[in-house]
Amino acid sequence: MFFFGLGKLLYVIILITNSIAVLSDDRFLARIGWGRVQSEPAFGTTYDSTSVKAKTINLISSVRTVMRVPLIAINIIIIVYELILG
């Protein structure tokens, strides 16, 4: 019975990764101030790269860059699996 829950957990992880990968910088992230391109800090201030927001922006950017091609293959495998075994 334990292994039946792992399949659903895998689906949830794939769906969350898909949702991160399809976020648009122009349409969504820039509107809430989480765009990759930030304005230059004013004189005397520095950009805090250790904040949770900066780390989250870097994580989103990394997932979008690294997982784009593997997600296509993983999604195709899951779709074929669901079509064949339902």
GROMACS elastic network, one bead per residue, 0.5 to 0.9 nm:
[ bonds ]
;  ai    aj funct       b0    kb
    1     4     6  0.56156   500
    1     5     6  0.74747   500
    2     5     6  0.58546   500
    2     6     6  0.71960   500
    3     6     6  0.51854   500
    3     7     6  0.70842   500
    4     7     6  0.57773   500
    4     8     6  0.72726   500
    5     8     6  0.53657   500
    5     9     6  0.62752   500
    5    10     6  0.87217   500
    6    10     6  0.60872   500
    6    11     6  0.86335   500
    7    10     6  0.50784   500
    7    11     6  0.63398   500
    7    12     6  0.87607   500
    8    11     6  0.50155   500
    8    12     6  0.62543   500
    8    13     6  0.86918   500
    9    12     6  0.50780   500
    9    13     6  0.62454   500
    9    14     6  0.86404   500
   10    13     6  0.51485   500
   10    14     6  0.61904   500
   10    15     6  0.85978   500
   11    14     6  0.51146   500
   11    15     6  0.60818   500
   11    16     6  0.86159   500
   11    78     6  0.88043   500
   12    15     6  0.50719   500
   12    16     6  0.61465   500
   12    17     6  0.85519   500
   13    16     6  0.52162   500
   13    17     6  0.61497   500
   13    18     6  0.85397   500
   14    17     6  0.50971   500
   14    18     6  0.60478   500
   14    19     6  0.85842   500
   14    71     6  0.80348   500
   14    74     6  0.82877   500
   14    75     6  0.81878   500
   15    19     6  0.61326   500
   15    20     6  0.86846   500
   16    19     6  0.50445   500
   16    20     6  0.62999   500
   16    21     6  0.86144   500
   17    20     6  0.51614   500
   17    21     6  0.61240   500
   17    22     6  0.87905   500
   17    63     6  0.75730   500
   17    64     6  0.88358   500
   17    67     6  0.81450   500
   17    71     6  0.81495   500
   18    21     6  0.50241   500
   18    22     6  0.63090   500
   18    23     6  0.88985   500
   18    67     6  0.88596   500
   18    68     6  0.87957   500
   18    71     6  0.72199   500
   19    22     6  0.54698   500
   19    23     6  0.66157   500
   20    23     6  0.55710   500
   20    60     6  0.63349   500
   20    61     6  0.88908   500
   20    63     6  0.71158   500
   20    64     6  0.69800   500
   21    24     6  0.84967   500
   21    60     6  0.74951   500
   21    61     6  0.84528   500
   21    63     6  0.63343   500
   21    65     6  0.81922   500
   21    67     6  0.73742   500
   21    68     6  0.67983   500
   21    71     6  0.86733   500
   22    64     6  0.75199   500
   23    27     6  0.82411   500
   23    28     6  0.68338   500
   23    29     6  0.72523   500
   23    60     6  0.84625   500
   23    64     6  0.83185   500
   24    27     6  0.54326   500
   24    28     6  0.56003   500
   24    29     6  0.63651   500
   24    30     6  0.84233   500
   24    35     6  0.89484   500
   25    28     6  0.58699   500
   25    30     6  0.55934   500
   25    31     6  0.84685   500
   25    34     6  0.80141   500
   25    35     6  0.55280   500
   25    36     6  0.70956   500
   25    37     6  0.89780   500
   26    29     6  0.64595   500
   26    30     6  0.55204   500
   26    31     6  0.74793   500
   26    35     6  0.74951   500
   27    30     6  0.67100   500
   27    31     6  0.68090   500
   28    31     6  0.54486   500
   28    32     6  0.67864   500
   28    33     6  0.89391   500
   28    34     6  0.84418   500
   28    35     6  0.82911   500
   29    32     6  0.55121   500
   29    33     6  0.62752   500
   29    36     6  0.81210   500
   30    34     6  0.54227   500
   30    36     6  0.77514   500
   30    37     6  0.83536   500
   30    38     6  0.88732   500
   31    34     6  0.74394   500
   31    35     6  0.77099   500
   32    35     6  0.77861   500
   33    36     6  0.89748   500
   33    38     6  0.81671   500
   34    37     6  0.85303   500
   34    38     6  0.81690   500
   34    53     6  0.77350   500
   34    54     6  0.83571   500
   34    56     6  0.87730   500
   34    57     6  0.63495   500
   35    38     6  0.65458   500
   35    57     6  0.74592   500
   36    57     6  0.68146   500
   36    58     6  0.79969   500
   36    61     6  0.75456   500
   38    41     6  0.85392   500
   39    42     6  0.89364   500
   40    47     6  0.83354   500
   41    44     6  0.80974   500
   41    45     6  0.59120   500
   41    46     6  0.61393   500
   41    47     6  0.64212   500
   42    45     6  0.56083   500
   42    46     6  0.78227   500
   43    46     6  0.82801   500
   47    50     6  0.89648   500
   48    51     6  0.59884   500
   48    54     6  0.72916   500
   49    52     6  0.84375   500
   49    53     6  0.85271   500
   49    54     6  0.54707   500
   49    55     6  0.69475   500
   50    53     6  0.83719   500
   50    54     6  0.65807   500
   50    55     6  0.66678   500
   51    54     6  0.53110   500
   51    55     6  0.62788   500
   51    56     6  0.85967   500
   52    55     6  0.51253   500
   52    56     6  0.60306   500
   52    57     6  0.85939   500
   53    56     6  0.50872   500
   53    57     6  0.61885   500
   53    58     6  0.86293   500
   54    57     6  0.51256   500
   54    58     6  0.62134   500
   54    59     6  0.85991   500
   55    58     6  0.50387   500
   55    59     6  0.60880   500
   55    60     6  0.86500   500
   56    60     6  0.61524   500
   56    61     6  0.85361   500
   57    60     6  0.51901   500
   57    61     6  0.61876   500
   57    62     6  0.85657   500
   58    61     6  0.50821   500
   58    62     6  0.60286   500
   58    63     6  0.85828   500
   59    62     6  0.50470   500
   59    63     6  0.60956   500
   59    64     6  0.85178   500
   60    63     6  0.52335   500
   60    64     6  0.61607   500
   60    65     6  0.86296   500
   61    64     6  0.51610   500
   61    65     6  0.61963   500
   61    66     6  0.86408   500
   62    65     6  0.50951   500
   62    66     6  0.59230   500
   62    67     6  0.79961   500
   63    66     6  0.53627   500
   63    67     6  0.53945   500
   63    68     6  0.76205   500
   64    67     6  0.58316   500
   64    68     6  0.58758   500
   65    68     6  0.60783   500
   65    69     6  0.87909   500
   66    69     6  0.75282   500
   66    70     6  0.79972   500
   67    70     6  0.53477   500
   67    71     6  0.57070   500
   67    72     6  0.85571   500
   68    71     6  0.54461   500
   68    72     6  0.66773   500
   69    72     6  0.52908   500
   69    73     6  0.67424   500
   69    74     6  0.88599   500
   70    73     6  0.51995   500
   70    74     6  0.61004   500
   70    75     6  0.85157   500
   71    75     6  0.58616   500
   71    76     6  0.84011   500
   72    75     6  0.52489   500
   72    76     6  0.62371   500
   72    77     6  0.87202   500
   73    76     6  0.51575   500
   73    77     6  0.62425   500
   73    78     6  0.86948   500
   74    77     6  0.51099   500
   74    78     6  0.61934   500
   74    79     6  0.86079   500
   75    78     6  0.51046   500
   75    79     6  0.60762   500
   75    80     6  0.85787   500
   76    79     6  0.51284   500
   76    80     6  0.61433   500
   76    81     6  0.84731   500
   77    80     6  0.52439   500
   77    81     6  0.60313   500
   77    82     6  0.85702   500
   78    82     6  0.60632   500
   78    83     6  0.85212   500
   79    82     6  0.51470   500
   79    83     6  0.61129   500
   79    84     6  0.86218   500
   80    83     6  0.50484   500
   80    84     6  0.60993   500
   80    85     6  0.84140   500
   81    84     6  0.52948   500
   81    85     6  0.58154   500
   81    86     6  0.72201   500
   82    85     6  0.53899   500
   83    86     6  0.53818   500
